[in-house]
Amino acid sequence: MEQQQTVDALTVVLKKETAAAVNMESVLTRKRTAFIRWHTGDLAAVVADEEGIINTLNTLEKERLALVRTLSRRYGKMLSMKEVLAYYPSDDLYEAYDDLRTVSSRVVRWNNQNRDLVQSSLTFVRRTLGTITGNFRYKLLDQKV
């Protein structure tokens, strides 16, 4: 019975992680818009929201690992989620895990796109500063006024 409670608790944690990841996806959408429009106030608010979600995800991940560790004890090794699903079959657990993987892959895609956008913006800023200062080493602070 204790194992079923642990599996149920793990399912709940995975669902909470999925909800947090969906929230992160929304924040990343707002972040991209703030970058494109160069709304620094919006960007600051988005980054604060992002940090809060990351803290939530870190807490949930610790809970998930503790639950997986509990389920792993009888096998003498730390089980992967695929092994947990194999050893403790549960449609609800499988669905929660699959949902989390789906949303997580979208968040990774958003992160990669935002990283590329930031890199493009940084390159533009560096080139602009080089043109303005005549210093193409991008060391604005080394320029004498």
C-alpha positions as CSV (number, residue, x, y, z in Angstrom):
1,M,0.0,0.0,0.0
2,E,2.9,2.4,0.8
3,Q,4.2,1.9,-2.7
4,Q,0.9,2.9,-4.3
5,Q,0.8,6.0,-2.1
6,T,4.3,6.9,-3.3
7,V,3.3,6.3,-6.9
8,D,0.2,8.5,-6.4
9,A,2.4,11.2,-4.8
10,L,4.8,11.0,-7.7
11,T,1.9,11.5,-10.1
12,V,0.8,14.6,-8.2
13,V,4.4,16.0,-8.3
14,L,4.7,15.3,-12.0
15,K,1.4,17.1,-12.6
16,K,2.6,20.1,-10.6
17,E,5.8,20.1,-12.6
18,T,3.8,20.1,-15.8
19,A,1.7,23.0,-14.6
20,A,4.8,25.0,-13.7
21,A,6.4,24.2,-17.1
22,V,3.2,25.4,-18.8
23,N,3.6,28.6,-16.7
24,M,7.2,28.8,-17.8
25,E,6.1,28.5,-21.4
26,S,3.8,31.5,-21.0
27,V,6.6,33.5,-19.4
28,L,9.0,32.6,-22.2
29,T,6.5,33.9,-24.7
30,R,6.2,37.1,-22.8
31,K,10.0,37.2,-22.6
32,R,10.4,36.9,-26.3
33,T,7.9,39.7,-26.9
34,A,9.7,41.9,-24.4
35,F,13.0,41.3,-26.2
36,I,11.6,42.0,-29.6
37,R,9.9,45.2,-28.5
38,W,12.8,46.1,-26.2
39,H,10.5,46.8,-23.2
40,T,13.0,46.6,-20.4
41,G,10.4,47.1,-17.7
42,D,8.4,44.1,-19.1
43,L,11.6,42.2,-19.4
44,A,12.5,42.8,-15.7
45,A,9.0,41.6,-14.6
46,V,9.3,38.5,-16.8
47,V,12.7,37.6,-15.4
48,A,11.3,37.9,-11.9
49,D,8.4,35.6,-12.9
50,E,10.8,33.2,-14.5
51,E,12.9,33.0,-11.3
52,G,9.9,32.2,-9.2
53,I,8.9,29.4,-11.5
54,I,12.5,28.0,-11.5
55,N,12.4,28.0,-7.7
56,T,9.1,26.1,-7.8
57,L,10.5,23.6,-10.3
58,N,13.6,23.1,-8.2
59,T,11.4,22.3,-5.1
60,L,9.2,19.9,-7.1
61,E,12.3,18.2,-8.6
62,K,13.6,17.6,-5.1
63,E,10.3,16.1,-4.2
64,R,10.3,13.9,-7.3
65,L,13.8,12.6,-6.7
66,A,12.9,11.8,-3.1
67,L,9.8,9.8,-4.2
68,V,11.8,8.0,-6.9
69,R,14.5,7.2,-4.4
70,T,11.8,5.7,-2.1
71,L,10.5,3.5,-5.0
72,S,14.1,2.6,-5.9
73,R,15.1,1.2,-2.5
74,R,13.9,-2.3,-3.2
75,Y,16.0,-2.4,-6.4
76,G,19.3,-1.3,-4.9
77,K,19.8,1.5,-7.5
78,M,18.3,4.8,-8.4
79,L,15.6,4.0,-11.0
80,S,15.1,6.2,-14.1
81,M,11.5,7.4,-14.7
82,K,11.2,4.8,-17.5
83,E,12.1,2.1,-15.0
84,V,9.7,3.5,-12.4
85,L,7.0,3.3,-15.1
86,A,8.0,-0.3,-15.9
87,Y,8.2,-1.5,-12.3
88,Y,5.1,0.5,-11.0
89,P,2.7,0.5,-13.9
90,S,0.1,3.2,-13.6
91,D,-1.9,4.9,-16.4
92,D,-2.1,8.1,-14.4
93,L,1.7,8.1,-13.7
94,Y,2.4,7.4,-17.4
95,E,0.1,10.2,-18.5
96,A,1.6,12.7,-16.0
97,Y,5.1,11.8,-17.2
98,D,4.2,12.0,-20.8
99,D,2.6,15.4,-20.3
100,L,5.7,16.7,-18.5
101,R,8.0,15.4,-21.3
102,T,5.8,17.1,-23.9
103,V,5.6,20.5,-22.2
104,S,9.3,20.3,-21.2
105,S,10.3,19.8,-24.9
106,R,8.3,22.9,-25.8
107,V,10.0,24.9,-23.0
108,V,13.4,23.8,-24.3
109,R,12.5,24.9,-27.8
110,W,11.4,28.3,-26.5
111,N,14.6,28.6,-24.5
112,N,16.7,27.8,-27.5
113,Q,14.8,30.4,-29.6
114,N,15.1,33.0,-26.9
115,R,18.8,32.3,-26.6
116,D,19.3,32.7,-30.3
117,L,17.3,36.0,-30.1
118,V,19.5,37.3,-27.2
119,Q,22.6,36.3,-29.1
120,S,21.4,38.2,-32.2
121,S,20.6,41.2,-30.1
122,L,24.0,41.0,-28.4
123,T,25.8,40.9,-31.8
124,F,23.8,43.9,-33.0
125,V,24.6,45.9,-29.9
126,R,28.3,45.0,-30.2
127,R,28.4,46.0,-33.8
128,T,26.6,49.2,-33.1
129,L,28.9,50.1,-30.2
130,G,31.9,49.3,-32.4
131,T,30.6,51.7,-35.1
132,I,29.8,54.5,-32.5
133,T,33.0,54.2,-30.6
134,G,35.4,53.1,-33.4
135,N,36.4,50.3,-31.1
136,F,35.6,47.1,-32.8
137,R,36.9,45.1,-29.8
138,Y,33.7,46.1,-28.1
139,K,35.3,47.7,-25.1
140,L,33.3,50.8,-24.6
141,L,34.6,51.4,-21.1
142,D,38.2,51.6,-22.5
143,Q,37.3,54.5,-24.8
144,K,38.5,58.0,-23.7
145,V,35.9,60.6,-23.8
